[in-house]
Amino acid sequence: MTEEMLRKVKGAAGRANMPDYAAACAQFSWDQERAALAGLPGGGLNIAQEALDAQIARGRGDRIALRWIGRDGQRRNFSYDSLARSANRFANVLGLLGVKRGETVYSLLGREPELYFAALGTLKAGSVFCPMFAAFGPEPIQARMEIGSAKVLVTSAALYRRKVKPIRDRLPDLEHVLLIDGEAEGCAALAPMMEAASEEFATTRTRPEDPSLLHFTSGTTGLPKGARHVHEAVVAHRVTARLALDLRPEDIYWCTADPGWVTGTSYGIIAPLVIGSTMIVDEAEFDPDRWYGILADEGVTVWYTAPTAIRMLMRAGADLIGGRKFPKLRFMASVGEPLNPEAVLWGHEVFGMPFHDNWWQTETGGIMIANYAAMDVKPGSMGKPLPGIEAGIVEVTDAGVRELTKPQAIGELALRPGWPSMMRTYLHEEARYKKCFRDGWYLSGDLAMRDKDGYYWFVGRADDVIKSAGHLIGPFEVESALIEHDAVAEVGVIGIPDETAGEIVKAYVTLHKGYEPDEELERVLLGHARKRLGPAVAPKEIVFRQNLPKTRSGKIMRRLLKARELGLPEGDISTLESDEK
């Protein structure tokens, strides 16, 4: 399938939210976008007020804001009005507990309705909301709660007993643990407190620069970094949902990201509500047949998912679709790690449209670069910068930062600061935060290149790039070539030391069902890679594995592969979490 075929399918310029990219960039103003929000008296701004109260004021109170699907198939609908009342009750509970403006409320939950009540109620109360991934073990939980001086935790009885109780005595700031179910010593039941609380609450008049969200992101070493965001981030949430995801009030929207990560908060809670859409929330874990059923039965129109999930659907086979049709699905997007070209084309083959990849980080707070609904898709590209975002490819040396303007030049992806959702600091680590900025640029730590048409292409994390015989080789490029082969399900590529070349490329491969790992298949895959990439870039060795090490959000851990290859101590590498980058 060719790019030209995709271009013909993409002829939706007249219907998309941004039919003319160049004109949108020329006319864009963050000040105009700020003025488009409802706001609060005296120049105040509050994310939850924009997500709930402002929608009710626009006459959307009866519209379904959240459709929750339980593991057993049970469905519960929450209108904008009922969701606002539940958020108000939670905000009043915080008031009764003495939680003050600016103090941090944590959640440790799966996709439960109470998580959404807590997130929005916390923001309404002017406190800071920090979600944690429910699959975390006690140590990652402790680190995050210590850094953020957690005062309140909302969780389940089972998660508390397994993961929080063993570390409770190490969390001196934790005064209140609210359980959504069951009982445990030293904890309070949330349900009766919610029932007794008033459903009326005047949203706290927070200012645009007041803290709102705390998201943790992991580095290669050391403690996790707490990226603090402010209420003004809602400006970018609204803009990016509209322009990058083509999201509209009439849409049925499904973001599959776990709410414990930044994507699951920014685009799984805030963005769809600020637009006025209906969001689907599925409590269950990934299941291909269930996912196809949700897409069809719920009439999903906009679907935002992750490359790992797409590859798992590809591996399961399209036969699971059966007789299902998806006539309402009009836009599919992906985030979390670069999307292989093969997955973009697979989306076109199965759904009649490609997946639109985009790029952003926990630190940026919102989508920065994207493939848009009205734009031609170049499979494998992350797209073009959002209106209002100035991106560049730069070379960083001791002397300073120099922008590389020649097409195809590889350098660090950098952004000019100033957009509303940019993190305001790493909590308690101002020096670490300042290192992200130099000579008027935010330095992302990702290597990329820009082609002659202005599309950006991911090369790899700066510390993942392989230097072989004078060539800079991005692991993603090699992985994408190998995954094109019918036998290959997943790939992880690393560089290993070599006396002559400095490093050589080694690939770890898992296979689809029906293929057996043997020397003949290794030769076939090596030949396939050489044909696609050339001998200088193709892997010199392929190793077959049943499974590849992954982060808790499903990204392949190249650094762990390398540590094992070199016989290095794995240490904290094995507990790295997703950066949602």
N, C-alpha and C positions, 0 to 999 in steps of 0.2 A: 504494500500500500504506500502510495507516494504522498509527499507533502502537498502536491497539487490537488489530490483527491480530498485531503483534509481541508484545503482552502475552499473548495467548492461547498463542502458540507457547512463550513463556517460562515456562509453568506447570511448572517443575521444582523448586519449593521443597523438596519432600520428598527430592529426590535430591542437591541441591547441598550443598557443604561449609558454606555459611552460609545456612541456610534462613530465618533471622530476623535481618535486618541490625541492627535496633534493639537486640535482645537481645545480639547479638554485641558491639556497641559498649559496652553497659553492663557486660558481664561481662569485657571484655578486660583483660589485664594483661601488660605486657612481662616482668615478673618471672616470671610463670607460663610464658611462652613460653621464656624462658631456661632455666628449670628442666626443660623438656621435652627439651632437648638432652642428648646423652650426656656431653659435656664431657670434660675431662682432669683427672687428679689435681691437687689443690691449687688448684682454681678455674680451671684452664687451659681454653682454648677454641681450636680450630683448624678452619678451614673444611674442609680436605681430610679431616680425621679424621671430621667429621660427614658428609661426602659419600661416603666410602668405608668406612673401618674400622667406623664405627657401623652401616652397612648390612649389612656382613658379619656383625657380631655379632648382628644381628637375623635372621639366616638367609637373607639375600638374596644371598649370595656367588655363586650360580650364575645369578642373574637377569641378563639382558642389560642392561647399563648404557648402552652406546653401540653403535648400529648405524651403521657408516660406509658410505656409498654413494659410490664413486668416479665420476669423470667417465665412465668406460667402462661403468658399471653394476655393477662388481665390488662385492661386499658383504663387510664384515668385522665380526664381532660381538665385542664386548669385554664380558665379564661384570664384575660388581662386583669379583670376586676378581682377574681378570686385569688390569683397569684399575688396581687398587690395587698390584699387583706392578710394573706398568710405571711408575707414579708413584714407587714406592719406589726403583726403579732410577735414575730421574732424580734423585731427592733424593740418592742416594749419589754420583752423578756430580758434583753440585754440591759435595758434601763433599770429593771427591778434588781438585776444582779450587780448593778453599780459599774458596769462597763462604760468607760468614758470614750469620748471622741478621740480618735487617733490610736486607741489600743487595738491589739490584734486578736482577731477571732479566727481559729483554725478549724478546718473540717478534715476528717478522715473517713470518707464514705465512698461507696460506689455511686452509681447513677440512681440515687434515691430522691424522691420529691423534696425531702427535708434539706438536702444539700442546696437546692435552688432557693428554698425559703431562707436558709441561713445566709447564702451569698447576698441576696438582694436586701434582706433585712439588715445585715451588717452594714452595707453601703448606705442604706437609708439612715441608719443611726449615726453615720459619720465615723464609724470604726473601720479598721482595715481588715480585709478578708484575705486569708491565705489558704488555698486548697492544697491538700497533700494526696498523693497517689495511694490508693487503698492497699496496693501490693507491697508498699514499703515495709521493711523490717523495723525493729525497734531503734536501731542506730540511726538510720536516716531520719526517722521521725524525731528522735531526740535532738539531733543537730539542728533541724529546722525550727523546732519549737524553742530551743535555747537562743538561737540567733534573733528570733523575732519576739522574744519575751512573751510567749503565748499566755494569755490570761484565760481564754475560753476555748474549749475543744468540743466540737460536735462530732459524735461518732456512734457506732453501734456497740451493743454489749459484747458481741463476739470479738470485734476488732479491739475493743478496749482491753479485754482480758488477755488476748494474745500479744498485743503489741505496745500497749501504753502502760498497763499496770506494772510490768517489770521495770519500767524506767520512771515511774511517777515521782519517786523520791528525789530524782535528779532534775526535776522541773519545778523549782521553787516559785516561779511566777504563775504557774497553772492553778487557778483558784476554782474553776468550774468545769466539770466534764458533763456534757448533756448527752444523754443516750436517746436515740430515736426508737429503741426497743429494749426490752429486757431490763434487768437490774444488775447493779454491781456496787460494791461498797465504795463510798466516797464519791458517788456519781448521782446525778439527778435525772429524772425522767422528763424528757422534753415535751411529750404530748400533753400532759395535764397543765404544764406551764403555758403552753400555746393556747390551750382551750380557755384558760382563765384570763389571758391577756386580751386587752382591747384590740379590735381590728382597725382602730383609727390611730394614725400616727402622722404628725407633721414632719416631713422629711427635713433632716438637719441641713441647715444652710451652709453646706461646705463650699469652700472656694475652689476654683479650678486647680490650684497648686496643692491642695490638701491631699495627703496620702489616701489611697483607695485600695490598692491591690499589692500583695507581696507574692512574687513568684520566685521560686528557687531554681537555679540552673547549676549544673555540675561542671567543674573544670576537670582537667586530667589528674590534678593532685589537690590535696587540701580540702577544706570544708566547702560545702555548697555556697554559692553566692546568692544573696537575697536581693533580687532586683525589685526596687520599689517604684510603683507607678502611681499616678495621681488621677483625680477625677476628670481632668481635661482629656485624658486618654479616650473618653467616650466620643470625642470629635472624630478621632481617627477610626475608631470602631465603626462608626456610622458610615464614614466616607469609604472605607475599604470594603465593607459589606456590600455597599451599593455598586462600587466600581469594579472591584476585583472578583466578587462572587455574584455580581449581577442580581443581588437580592432585592426583592420588592415586597410590599405589604401583603400581597395576595399569595405569596409563596408558602408551600409546605417544604420546610427545610430540615435536612438531617445532617448534623455534624457528628461523626462517629468518634471524635477524640474524647478521651477520658477527661472529666472535669478536674482531675488532679493536676493536669498540665495546663500551660498557658493557652493553648489552642482551645481546649475544652471550656475555658472561662471566657476568653475574648470572643470566640466565635461559636461556642456551644451554649452560652448564656446571654452575654451582653449584646453582641451585634444583631442577632435576629430579633430580639425584643426592641431594640432601638429603631429598627426598621419597621416593626409592626407585623412581622411574619409569625407563622405557626411553626414551632420547633418540635421535632420528634426526639424523644429520649428513650433509648432502649436499655433496660437494666442488664440484659444478658450479655455474655461475652461473645466474641466473634463466632459466627456459625454461617457458612455460605448460604445454605438453604433458607435460614431465617432472614438473612440480609436481603436476599432476592425477594422474599415474601414481603418484607417491610417496604421496599422500594415500590413494589407493585400495589400492594393492598392499601398503603397509606397515601398513594398518589404523590410521592415525593417529587418535587420539581427542581430543587437544587440540593446537590449532594456533595458534602465536603468530607473527604476521607484521607487515608494515609497510604503511601506507596507500599508499605508492608502488607496492609490489608488487600490492596489491589493485587499484589503478587500472590497472596494466599488464595484469592478468588480465581486467579489464572491457574494456579496449581490444582485447584479442586475441579476445574473443567466447567465449561458452559452448559453441559448437559443438565446440571442442577437447576437451571432456569426453567426447564420444562416448557409448559405452554404459557408461562407468564409474559405479559407485555408491560411496557413502561411508557405509555403514550404521553404522560404528563412530564416526564423527566426531560429537562431542557438544558441543564448546565451541571457539569461535574468538575470538581476541583480536587487538588491533592496538595498535602503539605506534610512536613515532618522530616523529610530527607529528599534528595533529588529523585525525580521520577524518571525511570528508564524509558527511552523512546519506545521500546517494545510494549510497555504498559500503556502508553498513550495510544498506540495503534490498536492494541487489544480493546480498549474502551470503544474505539470507533467501530471495530468489527462486531462487538457484542451489543452495544447500546446505540449505535448509529451516531455517536459523537465522541470526540476525544476527551480525555481528562486534561484539565488546565492546571499545570503546575504553578506554584508560586513560592516565594522565598521570604522569610522573615525570621526573627529570633525572639527569644524571651525578652532580651534587652530592648528590642524595637517596639514591643507591645502590640504590633499590628503588622499586616502585610505591607511589604515595601516594594516588591517586584512581582509581577504577575503576568500570566497569559490571560487576556481579556476576551469576553464573549464575542466581540466584534472584530477581533484581530486574528490574522492568520497564526496558526500554531506551528511552531518549529519543534517537532518532537525531541525532547531532551533539554530544551531551553527552559530557564526559569521565567522568561518573558522580559517585559520592560518595566521601568520604575513607575510607581503610582504618580499621578499628578500631585504636585506639591513636594515630591521627593527627588532630590538631586543625588544621583549615584555616580560612582566613578571607579575605575580600576587604577590602583596606585602602587607605587614601589616605596617601601619604607626602609630607610637606611638611618644610620647614625646622624646624618646631616639633615634629615627631615623627610617629608612626604612629597613625592613627585607623581603627578597624575600621568598615566600612560594612555595616550589618545589613539595610538595606532590600533586598528582592528586586529583582533585575535591575540593581542598582547596579554600575557598571563600576569596577574598581580593580585593584590589583596582587594577584595570588594569593600568599598568605603562609602559612607553616606554623609552628606552635609547635615549637621544637627539642626533641630528646630521644629520637628513635627510633634504633635501633641501627645502621642503615646510613647515617646522615648522615655526609658527609665530615668528617674531623677537621681538615683544613687544605687550603689550596692550597700545594703544596710550594714553600718558600722565599718565599712571598708572604703573610705573615701579615696585613699591612694590607689587602690585596685580599680576603682571607678575611673579615676583620672587617666589611668594608663590606656583606657579605651579611646581616648581622644588625642589627636595630635594635628597641629597645623590646620585647624578648621575642619577636620574630618573625624567621623566616628569609624573606627577600624573594627571590622566584623570578625576578623580571624579566619574568614573563608577566602580561598583563592578562586578566582573566576576570570572570565574573559568576556569581551563584548565584540560582537561581530559587526560587519559594515552596516547592517540594518538597525543596529541599536538593541538587539536582543542580547541578554546576559546568559552566560553558560557557567554552571558550577564546575570547578575543577577538583576541589577537595579542601578539607581543613588544612591549614598551613602545615600542621605537624603530621599530616597523612600523605602528603605529596612525595612521590618516589623520584629520586634523582639517579638516573641510570645512563652512563656513558654520555653525559652532557645533556640528556633530555629530561625535561620535567614532565612526569607522567601522573595524571590524576587517576586515582583508583576507580572513580566512578566511570570514567571513559572505558576502562578495561572491563569492568563489571557489566556495563550496558552492552558491550559487544558480545560477551559470553552468554548473557541471558537471552539473547536473540535465538540461540540454538534451542530446538524443541526439547532437548534432553534436560536442560538446565532450569532448576527451580530458583535457586538462590546462589549468590556469589559474594565472597569477601576477598579483596585483593590487598596485598601488602608488599612492601619492599624488604628484601633481606640482603645483608651485607655480601658484597662480592669483591674480591681483590682487584679484578680488572675493571669492572664497570662501576664500582662504588656500591650500587645496589642493583638487584635484578627483581623482576616482577614474579610473584608467586600467587596463585589463585586457589582458594578453597571453594569447593563446589558441592552443593546438594542437588540431587537429581529428582526429576518427576518420576512418578510410579511407572513401572514398565521398562525402566532403563537400569542396566546393571553397571556398576563401576568396574572397568577393566582397562587394560593397557590400550586396547583398540579405541575405546571411547576417548581416552585421554589424548591419543594421537589426533583423533577427529576434531576434538575441541581446540587443541593447540593449532591445528591447521586452519580451523574456522577463525580463530583470533588473529592469526598472522595475515590471513586474507583481508580481514576487516581493518586491522590496525597497522599492519606492517611489522617486520621482525624486530624493530627497535623498541616498539611499545608493547607488543604482545607478551603474555606471560611465558616464562621459560619452563615453568613447572605447574602442574595442576594436581591438587590433592582432593580426593573425594571424602566427604564427611556426611554422616547421617543428619547432623544438625550443626548449625553455626551459632557461636555465642552471640547473644543479643542483649540489649538493654531492656528494661522493663516495658518500654513502649515499642519494642520490636526492631530497633535499629541494629544492624550487624556491628559488632565491636571489633573494629580492625586492630585497635591497640591491644586488645586481649589476645587476638590471633598472633600478633607480633611478639608479645611477651612470652607466649607459649613456644613460639618458633625459636626464639633466642634463649629460652630457658631462664628468663628473668623472673624475679619475684612478682607475682601478680598483685599482691597487696590490695589496695583499694580499687584497682582497676575493675575487678570483678563485680563491684557494687555500683559502678557508674550508672547514673540515670539519664534519661533523655533530656537534651537541651531544647527540644522542639525547634530545631533549626533546619 
